[in-house]
Amino acid sequence: MESYVFRDTVTGFDEYDISGTEYKKLLELCCRYSATMSLIMVDRNLPFLRELEPFRVSKKNNINFMHDDYGAQRNEVRYYRVCNEVIDILFNNGNGLFAYTDKKGYSNPNDTTFYRNDGSVFFTCIVHEGIGILLPREDEDISNVVEVGNWNKAEVT
C-alpha cells in the first residue's frame, strides 16, 4: 500500500511540524474519511478532555489499533466519534500535530489515530518519534495535504 510519511526532522532537530492552516487541513481530511479516532491517555484530568467526553465511544471490534507498544499497554486508549466539533476541539487545544504528546513541554494525550468505518487506519502518528503517516486508498484524495510540508511517499506493509 502506498502511503505518505511526514517527518519532523531531516537533520535530527525538530525543524518541521504540521501546524496552523496545514494542521486544520489535515484534521478536516481525517474527518472526511474517518469515523473514529483514538488518543493514548497519559493524564486523564486535562480540561479539554471534558469537551471531548460527549463524543467518546467504545472501541469497535473491527478497529486495527496500531500502537501496541509499551505506552499504549500501560495507558488508557480512548476512542471518539469523528465530527466537526471534535476536529475543532483538537485544533483549538493544540495548534499542531506534534503538540499531542506529554513531552517537549506539552501535557496532551499521545498519538492521534483516525480510523475508517471499516476499522482500518487512515492516519496515525508517533509523536515522540516525529512521524505522521497517511494511509490513503485510491479513491481518497489527499493531495491538498501532502503537497505542502515534509511529506514523502513510502511503502507500508
PyRosetta script that sets phi, psi and omega in degrees:
from pyrosetta import init, pose_from_sequence

init()
pose = pose_from_sequence("MESYVFRDTVTGFDEYDISGTEYKKLLELCCRYSATMSLIMVDRNLPFLRELEPFRVSKKNNINFMHDDYGAQRNEVRYYRVCNEVIDILFNNGNGLFAYTDKKGYSNPNDTTFYRNDGSVFFTCIVHEGIGILLPREDEDISNVVEVGNWNKAEVT")
pose.set_psi(1, 132.1)
pose.set_omega(1, 177.2)
pose.set_phi(2, -79.1)
pose.set_psi(2, 135.4)
pose.set_omega(2, 180.0)
pose.set_phi(3, -136.6)
pose.set_psi(3, 175.1)
pose.set_omega(3, 176.9)
pose.set_phi(4, -126.9)
pose.set_psi(4, 131.8)
pose.set_omega(4, -178.5)
pose.set_phi(5, -116.4)
pose.set_psi(5, 131.5)
pose.set_omega(5, 174.5)
pose.set_phi(6, -106.4)
pose.set_psi(6, 128.4)
pose.set_omega(6, 177.9)
pose.set_phi(7, -116.6)
pose.set_psi(7, 139.0)
pose.set_omega(7, -177.6)
pose.set_phi(8, -79.0)
pose.set_psi(8, -1.8)
pose.set_omega(8, -176.2)
pose.set_phi(9, -149.2)
pose.set_psi(9, 153.6)
pose.set_omega(9, 168.5)
pose.set_phi(10, -116.7)
pose.set_psi(10, -33.4)
pose.set_omega(10, -174.2)
pose.set_phi(11, -102.7)
pose.set_psi(11, -5.7)
pose.set_omega(11, -176.5)
pose.set_phi(12, 104.0)
pose.set_psi(12, -5.8)
pose.set_omega(12, 176.3)
pose.set_phi(13, -112.0)
pose.set_psi(13, 143.4)
pose.set_omega(13, -174.2)
pose.set_phi(14, -67.4)
pose.set_psi(14, 82.1)
pose.set_omega(14, -177.0)
pose.set_phi(15, -87.0)
pose.set_psi(15, -26.4)
pose.set_omega(15, -170.2)
pose.set_phi(16, -123.2)
pose.set_psi(16, 148.3)
pose.set_omega(16, 171.4)
pose.set_phi(17, -146.5)
pose.set_psi(17, 162.0)
pose.set_omega(17, 170.3)
pose.set_phi(18, -102.8)
pose.set_psi(18, 106.6)
pose.set_omega(18, -174.3)
pose.set_phi(19, -140.6)
pose.set_psi(19, 172.9)
pose.set_omega(19, 178.1)
pose.set_phi(20, 56.6)
pose.set_psi(20, -134.5)
pose.set_omega(20, -177.6)
pose.set_phi(21, -58.6)
pose.set_psi(21, -38.9)
pose.set_omega(21, -179.2)
pose.set_phi(22, -67.2)
pose.set_psi(22, -35.9)
pose.set_omega(22, 176.6)
pose.set_phi(23, -67.3)
pose.set_psi(23, -42.2)
pose.set_omega(23, 178.3)
pose.set_phi(24, -60.5)
pose.set_psi(24, -42.4)
pose.set_omega(24, 177.7)
pose.set_phi(25, -61.4)
pose.set_psi(25, -42.5)
pose.set_omega(25, 178.8)
pose.set_phi(26, -62.3)
pose.set_psi(26, -45.8)
pose.set_omega(26, 179.6)
pose.set_phi(27, -62.8)
pose.set_psi(27, -41.6)
pose.set_omega(27, 178.5)
pose.set_phi(28, -65.1)
pose.set_psi(28, -37.7)
pose.set_omega(28, 175.7)
pose.set_phi(29, -62.6)
pose.set_psi(29, -45.3)
pose.set_omega(29, 178.0)
pose.set_phi(30, -61.8)
pose.set_psi(30, -37.8)
pose.set_omega(30, 178.2)
pose.set_phi(31, -64.7)
pose.set_psi(31, -36.9)
pose.set_omega(31, -178.8)
pose.set_phi(32, -65.6)
pose.set_psi(32, -39.3)
pose.set_omega(32, -171.8)
pose.set_phi(33, -109.5)
pose.set_psi(33, 0.9)
pose.set_omega(33, -175.0)
pose.set_phi(34, -122.1)
pose.set_psi(34, 154.3)
pose.set_omega(34, 178.4)
pose.set_phi(35, -112.0)
pose.set_psi(35, -28.2)
pose.set_omega(35, -174.5)
pose.set_phi(36, -138.2)
pose.set_psi(36, 152.4)
pose.set_omega(36, 174.2)
pose.set_phi(37, -136.9)
pose.set_psi(37, 160.7)
pose.set_omega(37, 177.1)
pose.set_phi(38, -132.6)
pose.set_psi(38, 154.2)
pose.set_omega(38, 173.5)
pose.set_phi(39, -134.7)
pose.set_psi(39, 141.4)
pose.set_omega(39, 175.3)
pose.set_phi(40, -91.4)
pose.set_psi(40, 119.8)
pose.set_omega(40, -176.3)
pose.set_phi(41, -83.3)
pose.set_psi(41, 130.2)
pose.set_omega(41, 170.8)
pose.set_phi(42, -110.0)
pose.set_psi(42, -46.6)
pose.set_omega(42, 176.0)
pose.set_phi(43, -117.3)
pose.set_psi(43, 109.8)
pose.set_omega(43, -177.1)
pose.set_phi(44, -79.8)
pose.set_psi(44, -1.2)
pose.set_omega(44, -174.8)
pose.set_phi(45, -106.1)
pose.set_psi(45, 17.4)
pose.set_omega(45, 179.4)
pose.set_phi(46, -68.9)
pose.set_psi(46, 133.9)
pose.set_omega(46, -176.9)
pose.set_phi(47, -55.7)
pose.set_psi(47, -39.0)
pose.set_omega(47, -175.7)
pose.set_phi(48, -70.0)
pose.set_psi(48, -17.2)
pose.set_omega(48, 177.3)
pose.set_phi(49, -65.7)
pose.set_psi(49, -27.8)
pose.set_omega(49, 175.4)
pose.set_phi(50, -64.6)
pose.set_psi(50, -33.4)
pose.set_omega(50, 177.0)
pose.set_phi(51, -67.3)
pose.set_psi(51, -34.3)
pose.set_omega(51, -179.3)
pose.set_phi(52, -78.5)
pose.set_psi(52, -21.1)
pose.set_omega(52, -172.1)
pose.set_phi(53, -53.1)
pose.set_psi(53, -40.5)
pose.set_omega(53, 179.1)
pose.set_phi(54, -62.4)
pose.set_psi(54, -16.1)
pose.set_omega(54, -177.2)
pose.set_phi(55, -103.1)
pose.set_psi(55, 2.2)
pose.set_omega(55, -177.3)
pose.set_phi(56, -69.6)
pose.set_psi(56, 138.7)
pose.set_omega(56, 179.7)
pose.set_phi(57, -133.0)
pose.set_psi(57, 164.7)
pose.set_omega(57, 174.1)
pose.set_phi(58, -76.8)
pose.set_psi(58, 153.8)
pose.set_omega(58, 176.0)
pose.set_phi(59, -66.6)
pose.set_psi(59, 128.1)
pose.set_omega(59, 177.2)
pose.set_phi(60, -79.1)
pose.set_psi(60, 148.3)
pose.set_omega(60, -178.0)
pose.set_phi(61, -61.7)
pose.set_psi(61, -27.1)
pose.set_omega(61, -175.7)
pose.set_phi(62, -87.0)
pose.set_psi(62, -2.1)
pose.set_omega(62, -177.6)
pose.set_phi(63, -71.6)
pose.set_psi(63, 128.9)
pose.set_omega(63, 178.7)
pose.set_phi(64, -96.5)
pose.set_psi(64, 84.8)
pose.set_omega(64, -178.3)
pose.set_phi(65, -68.3)
pose.set_psi(65, 129.3)
pose.set_omega(65, -172.0)
pose.set_phi(66, -95.8)
pose.set_psi(66, -13.7)
pose.set_omega(66, -171.1)
pose.set_phi(67, -105.2)
pose.set_psi(67, 58.8)
pose.set_omega(67, 179.0)
pose.set_phi(68, -83.9)
pose.set_psi(68, 51.1)
pose.set_omega(68, 178.6)
pose.set_phi(69, -105.8)
pose.set_psi(69, -175.7)
pose.set_omega(69, -175.5)
pose.set_phi(70, -58.2)
pose.set_psi(70, -42.2)
pose.set_omega(70, -178.8)
pose.set_phi(71, -61.1)
pose.set_psi(71, -42.3)
pose.set_omega(71, 179.9)
pose.set_phi(72, -73.4)
pose.set_psi(72, -29.1)
pose.set_omega(72, 179.9)
pose.set_phi(73, -71.6)
pose.set_psi(73, -33.0)
pose.set_omega(73, -176.5)
pose.set_phi(74, -99.2)
pose.set_psi(74, -6.3)
pose.set_omega(74, 178.8)
pose.set_phi(75, -120.9)
pose.set_psi(75, 150.3)
pose.set_omega(75, 178.5)
pose.set_phi(76, -68.9)
pose.set_psi(76, 139.5)
pose.set_omega(76, 172.7)
pose.set_phi(77, -106.7)
pose.set_psi(77, 125.8)
pose.set_omega(77, 178.8)
pose.set_phi(78, -111.2)
pose.set_psi(78, 145.1)
pose.set_omega(78, -178.2)
pose.set_phi(79, -116.2)
pose.set_psi(79, 144.7)
pose.set_omega(79, -178.3)
pose.set_phi(80, -136.8)
pose.set_psi(80, 147.3)
pose.set_omega(80, 172.8)
pose.set_phi(81, -70.4)
pose.set_psi(81, 134.2)
pose.set_omega(81, 179.9)
pose.set_phi(82, -86.5)
pose.set_psi(82, 126.3)
pose.set_omega(82, 176.9)
pose.set_phi(83, -157.6)
pose.set_psi(83, 172.2)
pose.set_omega(83, -177.9)
pose.set_phi(84, -58.3)
pose.set_psi(84, -37.1)
pose.set_omega(84, -179.9)
pose.set_phi(85, -63.3)
pose.set_psi(85, -41.5)
pose.set_omega(85, 178.4)
pose.set_phi(86, -65.6)
pose.set_psi(86, -42.5)
pose.set_omega(86, 178.4)
pose.set_phi(87, -59.3)
pose.set_psi(87, -43.3)
pose.set_omega(87, 179.0)
pose.set_phi(88, -63.7)
pose.set_psi(88, -40.8)
pose.set_omega(88, 178.7)
pose.set_phi(89, -62.8)
pose.set_psi(89, -46.4)
pose.set_omega(89, 179.2)
pose.set_phi(90, -60.6)
pose.set_psi(90, -46.1)
pose.set_omega(90, -178.2)
pose.set_phi(91, -64.0)
pose.set_psi(91, -44.3)
pose.set_omega(91, -177.1)
pose.set_phi(92, -71.5)
pose.set_psi(92, -26.0)
pose.set_omega(92, 180.0)
pose.set_phi(93, -80.1)
pose.set_psi(93, -37.2)
pose.set_omega(93, -178.8)
pose.set_phi(94, -145.6)
pose.set_psi(94, 105.9)
pose.set_omega(94, -174.2)
pose.set_phi(95, -79.7)
pose.set_psi(95, 51.4)
pose.set_omega(95, 177.2)
pose.set_phi(96, 176.3)
pose.set_psi(96, 146.4)
pose.set_omega(96, -178.9)
pose.set_phi(97, -58.2)
pose.set_psi(97, -43.6)
pose.set_omega(97, -173.6)
pose.set_phi(98, -83.7)
pose.set_psi(98, 9.0)
pose.set_omega(98, 171.1)
pose.set_phi(99, -82.5)
pose.set_psi(99, -12.9)
pose.set_omega(99, -179.4)
pose.set_phi(100, -88.2)
pose.set_psi(100, 73.7)
pose.set_omega(100, 178.2)
pose.set_phi(101, -155.2)
pose.set_psi(101, 163.5)
pose.set_omega(101, 173.7)
pose.set_phi(102, -101.9)
pose.set_psi(102, 19.8)
pose.set_omega(102, 179.8)
pose.set_phi(103, -122.0)
pose.set_psi(103, -178.9)
pose.set_omega(103, 176.3)
pose.set_phi(104, 56.5)
pose.set_psi(104, 31.8)
pose.set_omega(104, 178.5)
pose.set_phi(105, 85.4)
pose.set_psi(105, 2.4)
pose.set_omega(105, 178.5)
pose.set_phi(106, -101.8)
pose.set_psi(106, 159.6)
pose.set_omega(106, 175.5)
pose.set_phi(107, -133.5)
pose.set_psi(107, 50.4)
pose.set_omega(107, -178.5)
pose.set_phi(108, -105.5)
pose.set_psi(108, 166.0)
pose.set_omega(108, 170.9)
pose.set_phi(109, -61.5)
pose.set_psi(109, 163.2)
pose.set_omega(109, -175.4)
pose.set_phi(110, -105.1)
pose.set_psi(110, 155.1)
pose.set_omega(110, 160.1)
pose.set_phi(111, 53.8)
pose.set_psi(111, 67.6)
pose.set_omega(111, 176.2)
pose.set_phi(112, -59.7)
pose.set_psi(112, 130.0)
pose.set_omega(112, 177.8)
pose.set_phi(113, -132.7)
pose.set_psi(113, 136.8)
pose.set_omega(113, 178.9)
pose.set_phi(114, -114.4)
pose.set_psi(114, 135.6)
pose.set_omega(114, -176.0)
pose.set_phi(115, -120.2)
pose.set_psi(115, 141.3)
pose.set_omega(115, 175.0)
pose.set_phi(116, -72.9)
pose.set_psi(116, 173.9)
pose.set_omega(116, 176.2)
pose.set_phi(117, -56.5)
pose.set_psi(117, -33.2)
pose.set_omega(117, -178.4)
pose.set_phi(118, -83.2)
pose.set_psi(118, 2.5)
pose.set_omega(118, 177.9)
pose.set_phi(119, 91.1)
pose.set_psi(119, -8.6)
pose.set_omega(119, 179.1)
pose.set_phi(120, -74.5)
pose.set_psi(120, 155.6)
pose.set_omega(120, -176.9)
pose.set_phi(121, -83.0)
pose.set_psi(121, 129.5)
pose.set_omega(121, 172.8)
pose.set_phi(122, -94.2)
pose.set_psi(122, -44.2)
pose.set_omega(122, 179.9)
pose.set_phi(123, -145.5)
pose.set_psi(123, 141.4)
pose.set_omega(123, 174.0)
pose.set_phi(124, -146.9)
pose.set_psi(124, 163.3)
pose.set_omega(124, 176.0)
pose.set_phi(125, -144.7)
pose.set_psi(125, 155.5)
pose.set_omega(125, 173.2)
pose.set_phi(126, -124.5)
pose.set_psi(126, 89.8)
pose.set_omega(126, -168.6)
pose.set_phi(127, -62.0)
pose.set_psi(127, -42.2)
pose.set_omega(127, -177.1)
pose.set_phi(128, -65.6)
pose.set_psi(128, -17.4)
pose.set_omega(128, 174.7)
pose.set_phi(129, -100.9)
pose.set_psi(129, -1.2)
pose.set_omega(129, 177.8)
pose.set_phi(130, 68.0)
pose.set_psi(130, 39.9)
pose.set_omega(130, -175.5)
pose.set_phi(131, -128.1)
pose.set_psi(131, 134.3)
pose.set_omega(131, 168.9)
pose.set_phi(132, -122.6)
pose.set_psi(132, 139.9)
pose.set_omega(132, -175.2)
pose.set_phi(133, -130.9)
pose.set_psi(133, 122.3)
pose.set_omega(133, 171.6)
pose.set_phi(134, -99.3)
pose.set_psi(134, 132.7)
pose.set_omega(134, -179.1)
pose.set_phi(135, -121.3)
pose.set_psi(135, 69.6)
pose.set_omega(135, -174.3)
pose.set_phi(136, -76.3)
pose.set_psi(136, 151.8)
pose.set_omega(136, 169.6)
pose.set_phi(137, -91.8)
pose.set_psi(137, 167.3)
pose.set_omega(137, -176.7)
pose.set_phi(138, -57.6)
pose.set_psi(138, -33.2)
pose.set_omega(138, -176.8)
pose.set_phi(139, -91.3)
pose.set_psi(139, 9.1)
pose.set_omega(139, 179.4)
pose.set_phi(140, -107.2)
pose.set_psi(140, 113.3)
pose.set_omega(140, -177.2)
pose.set_phi(141, -84.6)
pose.set_psi(141, 111.9)
pose.set_omega(141, 179.8)
pose.set_phi(142, -113.7)
pose.set_psi(142, 10.1)
pose.set_omega(142, -171.8)
pose.set_phi(143, -58.2)
pose.set_psi(143, -36.4)
pose.set_omega(143, -177.5)
pose.set_phi(144, -70.7)
pose.set_psi(144, -14.0)
pose.set_omega(144, 178.0)
pose.set_phi(145, -95.7)
pose.set_psi(145, -47.2)
pose.set_omega(145, -173.2)
pose.set_phi(146, -79.8)
pose.set_psi(146, -8.8)
pose.set_omega(146, 179.6)
pose.set_phi(147, -76.7)
pose.set_psi(147, -12.0)
pose.set_omega(147, -178.7)
pose.set_phi(148, -122.1)
pose.set_psi(148, 137.5)
pose.set_omega(148, 174.2)
pose.set_phi(149, 97.6)
pose.set_psi(149, -162.7)
pose.set_omega(149, -171.5)
pose.set_phi(150, -97.6)
pose.set_psi(150, 44.4)
pose.set_omega(150, 177.2)
pose.set_phi(151, -86.0)
pose.set_psi(151, 139.1)
pose.set_omega(151, 176.9)
pose.set_phi(152, -137.0)
pose.set_psi(152, 142.6)
pose.set_omega(152, 175.1)
pose.set_phi(153, -66.3)
pose.set_psi(153, 144.4)
pose.set_omega(153, 177.9)
pose.set_phi(154, -150.6)
pose.set_psi(154, 158.2)
pose.set_omega(154, 177.0)
pose.set_phi(155, -100.5)
pose.set_psi(155, 124.8)
pose.set_omega(155, 178.5)
pose.set_phi(156, -116.5)
pose.set_psi(156, 131.6)
pose.set_omega(156, -179.7)
pose.set_phi(157, -100.8)
pose.dump_pdb("model.pdb")
